[in-house]
Amino acid sequence: GHGRHLLVVPAVAWAALFFLAPLVLLLVYSFASTDFLTYEIKFDWTTRNYTAVFEGIYLDAIFRSLLLSVGATVVCLLIGFPVAYTIARAKGRWQLVLLLAVMVPFWTSFVVRTYGLFNVIGDSGPLADLLKTLGLVEGNIHLLFTPLGVGIGIVYSYLPLMILPLYVALERIDPALLDAANDLGAPPRRVLRRVILPLALPGIAAGCVLVGIPATGEYVIPQILGGGKTLMVGNVIAAQF
């Protein structure tokens, strides 16, 4: 019995050292103040740092981060659900190929992918050329260094994290349930609303958490695609440090 419990010690020790300890240090330092002439930390246990969060640039960054995170999560869900459903209903080798296609972006550095998207959504990039060719826009479009450009970057980078948990939930749905609903005369929309969505809720919840939480504190994407003009919480925290 005790031997099995010892197996968790390395994982607990790792989490305590590199996750809990930094959080405790941050909590302690959050009640300290900084002398802006000498940059010395004074532990005078002030709450000024917490009241300053709700002022000026901090409040703007928090609101912008939450807005971009919620928007990107919703878009990832709308795009990812039909993709995940298609993969879950694919047969044999095709399912493996589609799953592989979803995971391929993870084989490339996150920073490299973000810089690649920088070129794609640039004023003279392929996205602008495509929209002009289709006649959807006239003149130049400006996506770089805007909140919309940052939102596109978040959706692109985190979409696989929405698709994979949705796929797991949808793949577990017994096809016999869908056949039964069809046999009972339920139209496709009702099957989706009454059968598929309730059974996919765990995957939807997991995907929203996996996308929403890290997207709120995103640093790399607003730094590159936002050009320092679209500040999010992660950028403000980095600037403070």
VOPAGU-2260 file (C-alpha; in pm, 1 decimal, decimal comma):
REM VOPAGU-2260
SITE   aa  ch    i         X         Y         Z
SITE  GLY   A    0       0,0       0,0       0,0
SITE  HIS   A    1     270,8     249,2     100,4
SITE  GLY   A    2     477,7     156,6    -205,3
SITE  ARG   A    3     200,8     268,4    -439,3
SITE  HIS   A    4     171,5     599,5    -256,4
SITE  LEU   A    5     543,9     661,3    -299,1
SITE  LEU   A    6     497,4     658,5    -676,9
SITE  VAL   A    7     324,7     996,9    -663,8
SITE  VAL   A    8     606,1    1161,3    -464,9
SITE  PRO   A    9     815,8    1268,6    -770,3
SITE  ALA   A   10     514,5    1432,6    -940,0
SITE  VAL   A   11     402,8    1606,0    -618,2
SITE  ALA   A   12     757,7    1726,0    -546,5
SITE  TRP   A   13     795,0    1857,8    -902,4
SITE  ALA   A   14     464,0    2046,9    -884,0
SITE  ALA   A   15     546,7    2185,6    -539,1
SITE  LEU   A   16     889,9    2310,1    -649,5
SITE  PHE   A   17     803,1    2460,3    -987,0
SITE  PHE   A   18     434,1    2550,4    -946,2
SITE  LEU   A   19     333,4    2601,4    -583,6
SITE  ALA   A   20     657,9    2762,2    -464,8
SITE  PRO   A   21     655,4    3035,6    -734,2
SITE  LEU   A   22     288,9    3107,8    -656,8
SITE  VAL   A   23     370,0    3147,3    -286,6
SITE  LEU   A   24     659,2    3380,7    -371,7
SITE  LEU   A   25     432,7    3586,8    -597,8
SITE  LEU   A   26     174,2    3608,9    -320,0
SITE  VAL   A   27     436,3    3733,1     -74,6
SITE  TYR   A   28     579,1    3987,2    -318,6
SITE  SER   A   29     229,3    4111,0    -405,5
SITE  PHE   A   30     211,1    4270,7     -60,4
SITE  ALA   A   31     551,8    4438,6     -99,0
SITE  SER   A   32     642,1    4772,0    -256,5
SITE  THR   A   33     927,7    4886,7    -479,4
SITE  ASP   A   34    1147,7    5190,7    -432,9
SITE  PHE   A   35    1159,5    5335,7    -785,2
SITE  LEU   A   36    1494,4    5509,4    -716,5
SITE  THR   A   37    1686,8    5208,9    -585,8
SITE  TYR   A   38    1455,0    4928,3    -712,6
SITE  GLU   A   39    1471,2    4770,9    -367,5
SITE  ILE   A   40    1181,0    4558,4    -249,8
SITE  LYS   A   41    1027,5    4661,9      79,5
SITE  PHE   A   42     800,7    4418,2     259,8
SITE  ASP   A   43     573,8    4672,0     420,6
SITE  TRP   A   44     268,0    4450,9     355,7
SITE  THR   A   45      71,7    4707,9     161,4
SITE  THR   A   46    -247,9    4636,4     -31,1
SITE  ARG   A   47    -172,7    4914,6    -280,0
SITE  ASN   A   48     -79,5    4661,4    -550,1
SITE  TYR   A   49    -427,6    4508,4    -535,1
SITE  THR   A   50    -611,8    4840,3    -552,4
SITE  ALA   A   51    -391,7    4949,2    -847,3
SITE  VAL   A   52    -516,6    4650,0   -1049,2
SITE  PHE   A   53    -850,4    4826,0   -1091,7
SITE  GLU   A   54    -698,9    5145,0   -1226,3
SITE  GLY   A   55    -601,6    5265,0   -1574,8
SITE  ILE   A   56    -392,5    5038,6   -1794,2
SITE  TYR   A   57    -438,5    4733,0   -1573,0
SITE  LEU   A   58    -817,4    4739,1   -1589,8
SITE  ASP   A   59    -806,6    4796,0   -1966,1
SITE  ALA   A   60    -570,4    4500,7   -2012,5
SITE  ILE   A   61    -786,6    4272,9   -1796,4
SITE  PHE   A   62   -1103,8    4366,5   -1985,0
SITE  ARG   A   63    -932,1    4325,5   -2323,8
SITE  SER   A   64    -787,2    3987,5   -2220,9
SITE  LEU   A   65   -1124,0    3856,1   -2104,6
SITE  LEU   A   66   -1298,7    3983,9   -2418,1
SITE  LEU   A   67   -1041,6    3828,7   -2654,3
SITE  SER   A   68   -1034,9    3505,4   -2455,5
SITE  VAL   A   69   -1413,8    3461,8   -2455,8
SITE  GLY   A   70   -1441,0    3556,5   -2822,0
SITE  ALA   A   71   -1158,9    3323,7   -2927,6
SITE  THR   A   72   -1303,2    3038,2   -2719,4
SITE  VAL   A   73   -1646,3    3074,3   -2881,6
SITE  VAL   A   74   -1495,0    3085,9   -3231,7
SITE  CYS   A   75   -1277,0    2781,6   -3155,0
SITE  LEU   A   76   -1587,9    2595,7   -3038,4
SITE  LEU   A   77   -1787,7    2688,0   -3349,3
SITE  ILE   A   78   -1504,6    2585,4   -3581,4
SITE  GLY   A   79   -1379,2    2290,2   -3378,6
SITE  PHE   A   80   -1710,6    2112,1   -3316,1
SITE  PRO   A   81   -1788,1    2016,7   -3678,5
SITE  VAL   A   82   -1421,9    1925,7   -3732,9
SITE  ALA   A   83   -1419,0    1702,6   -3423,8
SITE  TYR   A   84   -1751,1    1543,9   -3522,8
SITE  THR   A   85   -1617,5    1468,5   -3870,8
SITE  ILE   A   86   -1307,2    1304,5   -3724,2
SITE  ALA   A   87   -1512,9    1106,2   -3470,5
SITE  ARG   A   88   -1734,0     965,4   -3747,6
SITE  ALA   A   89   -1446,6     893,3   -3987,0
SITE  LYS   A   90   -1351,3     529,5   -4039,4
SITE  GLY   A   91   -1020,8     348,7   -4004,0
SITE  ARG   A   92    -717,7     511,4   -4161,6
SITE  TRP   A   93    -897,4     835,1   -4244,2
SITE  GLN   A   94    -958,9     902,2   -3875,7
SITE  LEU   A   95    -587,6     862,7   -3802,5
SITE  VAL   A   96    -494,5    1093,0   -4093,2
SITE  LEU   A   97    -736,9    1363,2   -3976,0
SITE  LEU   A   98    -614,5    1340,7   -3615,9
SITE  LEU   A   99    -257,7    1367,4   -3739,2
SITE  ALA   A  100    -348,8    1676,8   -3940,9
SITE  VAL   A  101    -486,4    1840,9   -3625,4
SITE  MET   A  102    -172,7    1763,5   -3425,1
SITE  VAL   A  103      84,3    1857,6   -3693,0
SITE  PRO   A  104      98,2    2226,8   -3583,9
SITE  PHE   A  105     228,9    2115,0   -3242,9
SITE  TRP   A  106     539,7    1981,6   -3416,2
SITE  THR   A  107     648,0    2339,7   -3486,9
SITE  SER   A  108     757,0    2598,4   -3232,7
SITE  PHE   A  109     474,4    2817,0   -3102,1
SITE  VAL   A  110     680,2    3129,6   -3172,1
SITE  VAL   A  111     763,4    3016,8   -3526,8
SITE  ARG   A  112     395,6    2950,6   -3601,0
SITE  THR   A  113     301,2    3294,1   -3468,9
SITE  TYR   A  114     561,2    3463,9   -3687,6
SITE  GLY   A  115     432,3    3258,9   -3981,9
SITE  LEU   A  116      82,2    3393,0   -3915,1
SITE  PHE   A  117     234,9    3742,8   -3900,3
SITE  ASN   A  118     315,4    3708,1   -4270,4
SITE  VAL   A  119     -20,5    3548,3   -4355,2
SITE  ILE   A  120    -238,4    3826,8   -4212,5
SITE  GLY   A  121      -4,4    4112,0   -4310,4
SITE  ASP   A  122    -134,0    4402,4   -4520,8
SITE  SER   A  123      19,6    4246,6   -4834,3
SITE  GLY   A  124      -6,9    3884,3   -4721,6
SITE  PRO   A  125    -194,2    3595,3   -4884,3
SITE  LEU   A  126    -508,3    3652,2   -4674,8
SITE  ALA   A  127    -541,0    4009,6   -4800,9
SITE  ASP   A  128    -478,6    3895,4   -5158,6
SITE  LEU   A  129    -744,4    3622,8   -5128,1
SITE  LEU   A  130   -1007,4    3860,2   -4986,6
SITE  LYS   A  131    -937,2    4111,4   -5264,5
SITE  THR   A  132    -954,0    3841,1   -5532,2
SITE  LEU   A  133   -1290,7    3724,6   -5399,0
SITE  GLY   A  134   -1411,5    4083,9   -5397,7
SITE  LEU   A  135   -1488,2    4074,6   -5023,5
SITE  VAL   A  136   -1277,3    4381,9   -4946,3
SITE  GLU   A  137   -1157,4    4685,4   -5132,3
SITE  GLY   A  138    -830,0    4861,0   -5068,1
SITE  ASN   A  139    -595,6    4757,9   -4787,2
SITE  ILE   A  140    -700,4    4561,6   -4480,6
SITE  HIS   A  141    -518,5    4613,0   -4154,0
SITE  LEU   A  142    -521,3    4311,0   -3924,5
SITE  LEU   A  143    -171,4    4332,6   -3781,1
SITE  PHE   A  144    -130,8    4527,4   -3456,4
SITE  THR   A  145    -505,7    4520,6   -3391,8
SITE  PRO   A  146    -719,7    4325,3   -3141,1
SITE  LEU   A  147    -876,3    4136,9   -3434,1
SITE  GLY   A  148    -534,5    4021,7   -3552,2
SITE  VAL   A  149    -450,3    3903,6   -3199,3
SITE  GLY   A  150    -784,3    3720,4   -3184,3
SITE  ILE   A  151    -709,2    3543,9   -3513,6
SITE  GLY   A  152    -372,4    3438,6   -3373,0
SITE  ILE   A  153    -529,3    3297,7   -3056,0
SITE  VAL   A  154    -790,8    3101,5   -3252,6
SITE  TYR   A  155    -526,5    2961,0   -3489,1
SITE  SER   A  156    -290,1    2859,8   -3209,8
SITE  TYR   A  157    -542,7    2712,5   -2965,9
SITE  LEU   A  158    -790,7    2550,7   -3205,7
SITE  PRO   A  159    -631,9    2201,7   -3173,2
SITE  LEU   A  160    -680,1    2221,9   -2794,6
SITE  MET   A  161   -1053,5    2257,6   -2857,8
SITE  ILE   A  162   -1077,5    1990,2   -3126,4
SITE  LEU   A  163    -901,9    1708,6   -2938,1
SITE  PRO   A  164   -1122,5    1695,3   -2621,8
SITE  LEU   A  165   -1431,6    1739,8   -2840,5
SITE  TYR   A  166   -1318,5    1447,1   -3054,2
SITE  VAL   A  167   -1273,2    1226,5   -2745,9
SITE  ALA   A  168   -1625,2    1309,6   -2621,5
SITE  LEU   A  169   -1790,7    1270,0   -2962,3
SITE  GLU   A  170   -1605,6     949,8   -3045,3
SITE  ARG   A  171   -1753,7     786,5   -2734,2
SITE  ILE   A  172   -2112,9     846,0   -2847,0
SITE  ASP   A  173   -2272,0     517,2   -2945,5
SITE  PRO   A  174   -2384,0     542,0   -3312,7
SITE  ALA   A  175   -2687,4     333,4   -3217,1
SITE  LEU   A  176   -2822,3     634,4   -3024,8
SITE  LEU   A  177   -2811,4     847,9   -3338,5
SITE  ASP   A  178   -2975,5     571,2   -3540,7
SITE  ALA   A  179   -3250,6     539,1   -3279,8
SITE  ALA   A  180   -3315,9     914,3   -3287,9
SITE  ASN   A  181   -3339,6     906,3   -3668,2
SITE  ASP   A  182   -3570,5     603,4   -3660,2
SITE  LEU   A  183   -3799,5     787,5   -3419,7
SITE  GLY   A  184   -3832,5    1069,8   -3672,3
SITE  ALA   A  185   -3607,8    1331,1   -3512,3
SITE  PRO   A  186   -3473,2    1580,5   -3770,4
SITE  PRO   A  187   -3094,2    1643,8   -3776,8
SITE  ARG   A  188   -3121,9    1967,1   -3576,0
SITE  ARG   A  189   -3311,4    1794,8   -3296,0
SITE  VAL   A  190   -3064,4    1504,1   -3294,3
SITE  LEU   A  191   -2785,1    1757,9   -3254,5
SITE  ARG   A  192   -2963,6    1948,6   -2979,1
SITE  ARG   A  193   -3115,3    1659,3   -2783,1
SITE  VAL   A  194   -2860,0    1379,9   -2829,4
SITE  ILE   A  195   -2519,4    1493,7   -2951,4
SITE  LEU   A  196   -2472,1    1818,9   -2757,8
SITE  PRO   A  197   -2570,8    1679,5   -2413,6
SITE  LEU   A  198   -2336,0    1383,0   -2458,0
SITE  ALA   A  199   -2056,3    1612,8   -2580,6
SITE  LEU   A  200   -2079,8    1852,4   -2283,4
SITE  PRO   A  201   -1771,8    1710,2   -2102,8
SITE  GLY   A  202   -1563,4    1765,4   -2416,4
SITE  ILE   A  203   -1706,9    2115,2   -2464,3
SITE  ALA   A  204   -1623,5    2205,8   -2103,3
SITE  ALA   A  205   -1270,9    2064,4   -2128,7
SITE  GLY   A  206   -1205,1    2241,9   -2459,2
SITE  CYS   A  207   -1329,9    2576,2   -2327,2
SITE  VAL   A  208   -1105,0    2547,9   -2021,2
SITE  LEU   A  209    -800,5    2443,9   -2226,3
SITE  VAL   A  210    -849,5    2738,6   -2463,1
SITE  GLY   A  211    -997,7    3006,4   -2237,9
SITE  ILE   A  212    -758,3    2999,6   -1943,1
SITE  PRO   A  213    -423,3    3014,1   -2129,7
SITE  ALA   A  214    -567,0    3256,3   -2387,0
SITE  THR   A  215    -650,1    3502,4   -2108,3
SITE  GLY   A  216    -286,4    3520,3   -1999,8
SITE  GLU   A  217    -139,4    3499,3   -2351,1
SITE  TYR   A  218     188,8    3687,4   -2398,1
SITE  VAL   A  219     357,3    3577,7   -2722,6
SITE  ILE   A  220      64,6    3634,7   -2960,5
SITE  PRO   A  221     -19,5    3994,6   -2855,9
SITE  GLN   A  222     352,0    4074,3   -2840,2
SITE  ILE   A  223     410,3    3961,5   -3201,8
SITE  LEU   A  224      77,1    4013,6   -3378,1
SITE  GLY   A  225     -25,4    4306,5   -3158,6
SITE  GLY   A  226     310,5    4478,1   -3189,8
SITE  GLY   A  227     287,4    4598,2   -2830,1
SITE  LYS   A  228     -22,8    4803,0   -2918,3
SITE  THR   A  229    -278,3    4543,5   -2805,8
SITE  LEU   A  230    -186,5    4490,0   -2442,3
SITE  MET   A  231    -314,7    4184,8   -2258,1
SITE  VAL   A  232    -259,5    4076,8   -1899,7
SITE  GLY   A  233      48,4    3871,0   -1988,7
SITE  ASN   A  234     219,6    4170,9   -2151,8
SITE  VAL   A  235     145,0    4398,6   -1855,7
SITE  ILE   A  236     280,7    4139,1   -1610,7
SITE  ALA   A  237     598,2    4097,2   -1818,2
SITE  ALA   A  238     644,3    4477,2   -1831,0
SITE  GLN   A  239     605,7    4501,4   -1452,7
SITE  PHE   A  240     869,7    4234,4   -1394,2
